[in-house]
Amino acid sequence: MIEVYFDGASGGNPGLSGAGLYINLGDGREIRRSYPLGERANNHEAEFAALVEALRFCREQNYRTVSFRTDSQLVNQAIEKRFVKKSIYAAYLETALRLIDQFDLFFCKWIPDLQNRNADQLARDAILNQLRQTESEDPHP
C-alpha cells in the first residue's frame, strides 16, 4: 500500500503557506513535492490545503489504494467524522471527501510530528521558495 505523508505550514497568521507531500511507494521509490499555497489564514488552513493537494496528486497518478499520514489532529478528525466546525475549513473538507470517495481504499492516520519530518520540511521549503521569489521580484531591496 502506498504511504502518503502530507503537511501544511504557515509563516504567519495570516502568512505565506506551503504544503509538503512525501510518498513512499513501498518498492524503494519515493516522491517528494512542495506546493506554494500563497497567503493562508493560519496553519490549520494550510494543513487542509495540503490534504487536498496530496489527494489530487494521488488521483492524477491513478493510485487506487492509499494510506495517508498527518500530524494534524484537526484534519484527521475532520476526515474521520466527515465534518468540521469552522466554516473556513468546510470547502477544503468537502473537496477532500469528494476526492477520497474516488479511491478504492483510503485510510488516514494521525502520527506524531517527528514521524512527519519529510513532509514538514517540504512544506517549509515551499514557504522559503515563495519568500525568495518575492525578494527577487522586489525592485527595492
Backbone torsions as a table, in degrees:
resi	resn	phi	psi	omega
1	MET	NA	139.4	-180.0
2	ILE	-75.1	129.8	178.0
3	GLU	-101.4	122.8	-175.8
4	VAL	-116.2	115.2	176.9
5	TYR	-104.2	130.2	178.6
6	PHE	-134.7	154.0	179.4
7	ASP	-154.9	150.0	173.4
8	GLY	-119.6	150.2	178.2
9	ALA	-142.0	148.6	179.0
10	SER	-133.7	137.2	-178.6
11	GLY	-90.8	17.1	179.7
12	GLY	176.8	-173.0	-177.8
13	ASN	-141.8	75.0	6.5
14	PRO	-81.4	171.4	179.0
15	GLY	-175.3	173.0	176.0
16	LEU	-60.6	139.7	-176.4
17	SER	-132.0	160.8	178.3
18	GLY	-146.1	159.8	177.1
19	ALA	-121.5	144.5	176.5
20	GLY	-123.4	140.4	-179.6
21	LEU	-132.9	120.3	176.7
22	TYR	-123.6	124.1	-177.6
23	ILE	-121.8	128.8	172.3
24	ASN	-102.1	112.0	-176.2
25	LEU	-78.2	-7.9	175.2
26	GLY	86.0	-2.3	179.8
27	ASP	-121.1	22.8	-178.8
28	GLY	93.6	-11.5	179.1
29	ARG	-93.4	148.4	178.7
30	GLU	-131.4	152.8	174.7
31	ILE	-126.2	134.7	178.7
32	ARG	-129.2	129.4	179.5
33	ARG	-138.2	142.0	171.9
34	SER	-118.4	138.1	-178.8
35	TYR	-126.2	118.9	172.9
36	PRO	-71.0	134.1	-178.5
37	LEU	-112.7	0.5	-178.0
38	GLY	66.7	-153.3	179.9
39	GLU	-77.6	129.7	174.3
40	ARG	-127.7	156.2	-175.9
41	ALA	-64.5	-38.1	-177.7
42	ASN	-166.1	-179.9	-178.0
43	ASN	-63.7	-36.5	179.7
44	HIS	-62.9	-40.2	177.7
45	GLU	-63.3	-39.5	177.4
46	ALA	-63.3	-37.3	177.6
47	GLU	-62.6	-44.7	178.5
48	PHE	-65.9	-40.4	177.8
49	ALA	-63.7	-37.4	178.1
50	ALA	-64.6	-40.0	176.7
51	LEU	-58.0	-47.6	-178.8
52	VAL	-63.5	-43.1	178.2
53	GLU	-61.0	-43.2	-179.3
54	ALA	-64.4	-42.8	178.8
55	LEU	-63.9	-43.8	179.1
56	ARG	-61.1	-44.4	179.6
57	PHE	-59.7	-46.2	-178.5
58	CYS	-63.7	-38.3	177.4
59	ARG	-66.6	-42.3	178.7
60	GLU	-61.0	-33.2	179.4
61	GLN	-83.4	-3.2	-179.7
62	ASN	62.9	33.3	172.9
63	TYR	-72.7	131.3	-175.3
64	ARG	-104.5	-27.5	-178.5
65	THR	-127.2	115.9	-174.4
66	VAL	-136.4	150.4	174.0
67	SER	-124.2	110.0	-177.9
68	PHE	-89.5	149.5	177.4
69	ARG	-130.8	135.2	178.3
70	THR	-141.7	149.5	174.0
71	ASP	-97.6	7.2	178.3
72	SER	-96.9	110.1	177.4
73	GLN	-65.1	-35.1	179.2
74	LEU	-60.1	-48.2	-179.5
75	VAL	-66.1	-44.6	-179.5
76	ASN	-60.2	-45.6	-179.9
77	GLN	-66.7	-36.9	178.7
78	ALA	-62.8	-40.6	178.1
79	ILE	-66.0	-45.9	-178.5
80	GLU	-61.5	-44.2	-176.5
81	LYS	-87.1	-13.9	-176.5
82	ARG	57.5	38.1	-176.4
83	PHE	-157.3	145.2	173.9
84	VAL	-139.0	140.7	-175.9
85	LYS	-73.7	-45.1	-173.5
86	LYS	-83.3	131.0	-175.9
87	SER	-64.0	-25.8	-179.2
88	ILE	-61.2	-26.7	-178.1
89	TYR	-98.4	-9.3	-172.9
90	ALA	-60.2	-43.8	-178.7
91	ALA	-65.6	-38.6	176.8
92	TYR	-61.7	-46.8	-178.2
93	LEU	-64.7	-41.1	178.7
94	GLU	-59.5	-46.0	177.5
95	THR	-62.4	-45.1	-179.3
96	ALA	-60.9	-45.0	-178.4
97	LEU	-65.4	-36.9	176.4
98	ARG	-61.4	-42.3	178.3
99	LEU	-70.3	-42.9	179.8
100	ILE	-57.2	-41.1	-177.8
101	ASP	-65.7	-11.1	179.1
102	GLN	-88.6	-8.7	178.8
103	PHE	-85.2	150.2	174.5
104	ASP	-69.5	-40.1	-180.0
105	LEU	-145.5	127.0	-178.3
106	PHE	-136.0	130.7	173.8
107	PHE	-127.4	149.9	170.1
108	CYS	-135.6	135.0	-176.7
109	LYS	-132.7	137.1	173.4
110	TRP	-78.2	138.1	176.1
111	ILE	-132.3	155.6	175.9
112	PRO	-65.8	155.7	-179.3
113	ASP	-50.3	-42.4	-176.1
114	LEU	-61.6	-27.4	179.3
115	GLN	-84.4	-4.2	-178.4
116	ASN	-116.3	25.7	-175.3
117	ARG	-61.2	-39.4	-178.5
118	ASN	-61.7	-49.1	-179.3
119	ALA	-66.5	-38.0	178.8
120	ASP	-61.3	-45.9	179.9
121	GLN	-63.0	-38.9	179.0
122	LEU	-66.3	-36.5	176.5
123	ALA	-66.4	-42.2	178.4
124	ARG	-66.8	-36.1	175.6
125	ASP	-60.1	-38.8	179.2
126	ALA	-62.9	-39.2	177.5
127	ILE	-65.9	-47.4	-179.7
128	LEU	-59.9	-41.1	178.7
129	ASN	-63.6	-36.7	177.1
130	GLN	-67.2	-40.2	178.4
131	LEU	-63.6	-43.6	178.7
132	ARG	-62.1	-41.8	179.9
133	GLN	-64.7	-41.3	178.7
134	THR	-63.6	-42.5	179.8
135	GLU	-65.1	-38.2	-179.2
136	SER	-73.1	-22.6	178.5
137	GLU	-88.2	-16.9	-177.9
138	ASP	-71.2	117.2	-179.1
139	PRO	-73.4	-13.6	-179.3
140	HIS	-119.3	91.6	-178.1
141	PRO	-65.4	NA	NA
